[in-house]
Amino acid sequence: MTDQKPSVLFVCVHNAGRSQMAAGWLRELAAGRVEVRSAGSLPAEQINPVAVAAMREVGIDITAEQPKILTTEAVQASDAVITMGCGDACPFFPGKRYEDWVLDDPAGQGIEAVRPIRDEIKHRVAALLAELLAP
């Protein structure tokens, strides 16, 4: 039995919307039991302000986060890699758990369109967390 926390890397193209919301949800729901990372294959300058607003509505503050570039090291250091529309830009390493979550891109969308994306991400993150922490 190991005491090492499982680690998850969320990846989308700009690391400004979906992956940041997913990381925010996992940090909130895991309460320190999982190491959380996020990155983008082509990071934006800043997080999508509508994604920030949508997460704020549910009491999760992601304003301090910054889009980060996807690195091979981040993938290697993660047990699970969850991609969201980055396609072939994500490096692949045998033995890692990979999932591709097909989600609408919140970029350019209003809050009404982003709320269901946020809620779908919460549902998927909760299911992932249950699997990661299962005995």
C-alpha positions in Angstrom: 0.0 0.0 0.0 1.4 3.4 -1.0 0.7 6.7 0.6 1.4 8.6 -2.6 -1.5 10.6 -3.9 -2.9 9.9 -7.3 -2.2 12.8 -9.8 -4.3 14.0 -12.6 -3.4 16.3 -15.5 -6.2 18.1 -17.4 -5.2 19.2 -20.9 -7.0 21.4 -23.4 -5.7 23.6 -26.2 -5.6 27.0 -24.4 -5.7 25.8 -20.8 -8.1 28.7 -20.2 -11.5 27.1 -19.9 -12.4 23.4 -19.7 -9.1 22.2 -18.2 -9.1 25.1 -15.6 -12.7 24.4 -14.6 -11.9 20.6 -14.3 -8.8 21.3 -12.2 -10.9 23.7 -10.0 -13.5 21.0 -9.5 -11.0 18.3 -8.7 -9.2 20.5 -6.2 -12.5 21.3 -4.5 -13.9 17.7 -4.5 -10.7 15.9 -3.7 -9.9 18.2 -0.7 -6.1 17.5 -1.0 -6.4 13.7 -1.7 -5.3 14.1 -5.4 -2.5 16.1 -7.0 -4.0 18.3 -9.6 -2.4 19.8 -12.7 -3.6 21.5 -15.9 -1.9 22.6 -19.1 -2.5 23.5 -22.7 -0.9 22.6 -26.0 -1.2 26.3 -27.0 -1.8 28.3 -23.8 -3.8 31.5 -23.9 -2.7 34.7 -22.2 -5.3 34.4 -19.4 -8.1 32.3 -18.1 -11.4 32.8 -19.8 -13.3 35.3 -17.6 -16.6 33.6 -18.3 -15.2 30.3 -17.0 -13.9 32.2 -13.9 -17.4 33.7 -13.4 -19.2 30.3 -13.9 -16.9 28.7 -11.3 -17.4 31.6 -8.9 -21.1 31.0 -9.0 -20.5 27.6 -7.4 -18.0 28.9 -4.8 -14.8 27.9 -6.6 -12.2 30.6 -7.2 -9.9 30.0 -10.1 -8.8 33.6 -10.6 -5.2 32.9 -9.4 -4.6 30.2 -12.0 -2.6 30.9 -15.2 -2.6 29.0 -18.5 0.5 26.8 -18.6 2.3 25.0 -21.5 1.9 21.2 -21.7 5.2 19.6 -21.0 6.4 16.0 -21.3 7.4 16.1 -17.6 3.8 17.0 -16.6 2.4 14.0 -18.5 5.1 11.7 -17.1 4.4 12.8 -13.5 0.6 12.2 -13.8 -1.3 9.0 -13.2 -4.2 10.1 -15.3 -4.2 12.4 -18.3 -7.6 13.9 -19.2 -7.6 15.6 -22.6 -10.4 17.9 -23.8 -10.0 18.6 -27.5 -6.2 18.8 -27.8 -6.0 15.8 -30.1 -2.6 14.7 -31.2 -0.8 17.5 -29.3 -0.8 15.4 -26.2 2.3 13.2 -25.7 1.5 9.5 -25.0 3.3 7.3 -22.5 2.5 3.6 -22.0 1.1 2.8 -18.6 -0.7 6.1 -18.1 -4.5 6.3 -17.9 -5.8 8.5 -20.8 -9.3 9.7 -21.3 -10.6 12.2 -23.8 -13.6 14.1 -22.6 -15.6 15.5 -25.5 -16.9 18.9 -24.2 -18.1 22.1 -25.8 -15.4 24.8 -25.8 -16.5 27.7 -23.6 -14.3 30.2 -25.6 -16.4 33.0 -26.9 -19.5 31.7 -25.1 -21.7 33.6 -22.7 -22.4 32.5 -19.1 -25.6 30.7 -20.1 -23.7 28.4 -22.5 -20.8 27.9 -20.0 -22.9 26.8 -17.0 -23.9 23.4 -18.6 -20.2 22.8 -19.6 -19.2 23.5 -16.0 -21.9 21.2 -14.6 -20.9 18.4 -17.0 -17.3 18.8 -16.0 -18.3 18.5 -12.3 -20.2 15.2 -13.1 -17.1 13.7 -14.9 -14.6 14.9 -12.3 -16.8 13.4 -9.5 -16.9 10.0 -11.3 -13.1 10.2 -12.0 -12.4 11.0 -8.3 -14.5 8.0 -7.2 -12.5 5.7 -9.4 -9.1 7.2 -8.3 -9.9 6.9 -4.6 -11.6 3.5 -4.8 -10.0 0.9 -2.6 
